[in-house]
Amino acid sequence: MMAEKRGLGRGLSALLGEVEETPVTGGAAAAAGLRDIPIELIHRNEKQPRWVFAETEIAELAASIREKGVLQPILVRAAPEMDGHFEIVAGERRWRASQLAGLHELPALVRDLDDAQVLEIAVIENVQRAALNPIEEASAYQQLVEIHGRSHGEVADAVGKSRAHVANAVRLLNLPPEVRDYVLNGQISAGHARAILSATDPVALAEQVIARGLSVRETEALARKSAGGPSAAPKSAKAPLAKDTDTQALEVDLSEVLGLKVEVLDRGGVGELRIRYATLEQLDEVCRRLTKA
């Protein structure tokens, strides 16, 4: 019988609250709770979703810690196979900055967590703080799906994003390694990367984007052109349908409710409802409203 999946779908505070209510057993029982831990006994989680740490940000945080101390304790668990040592669940930036600041101890909240909970908490904390690079975010979502058996919907609920956002994020892992590195290094944005996905030669297009400083829209046009798709409106576009005043009024009402351009194409009671969005954030909002119903 499979163990019940806990925590996912209710956010970081709910997951931590649930952990606090769960009895801690074994050797971790004596260590559970808030305490000051010697910094040399604390180790990073090698599987944590964030790979890149900006040196300038760590230096700024270290300066703040020297002046004001560590204002928020890090979250740790007993380190697997290292008696008396601890593994970071959340707060690696604070740990790194504290070492740079010359601290000998670090306030930490000790919790008894399994591998799935550790990854979930790390992903939620980083995504909610907008700390993850798009490739790091995509990889973390994929780990939750492949290793821990979560669906895109469960992951989306946990991090407060839409299913579409999670699916689009994971698609970035289909990029060639060279292009993923460009995203990791901040040379191209996630928007550029999504456009490059459809190109016949993603690496060449990415290099062109960097060399020419192309916008996302320019990148999308080049990607369509390379794939043999239309770069402009089709030559044989159909003439727009005549709309009665009721249909026009409905479009205005829906557009005001959603804050996006809405188009109703009615053909005798059968047709289409088109919602135009300019960013993934706008798509996320529409998906949230639809799924809440």
Beta strands, then each sheet from edge to edge (+ up, - down):
strand 1: 33-38
strand 2: 42-43
strand 3: 74-78
strand 4: 86-90
strand 5: 105-110
strand 6: 261-267
strand 7: 270-276
sheet 1: 1+ 5- 3- 4+ 2+
sheet 2: 6+ 7-
end
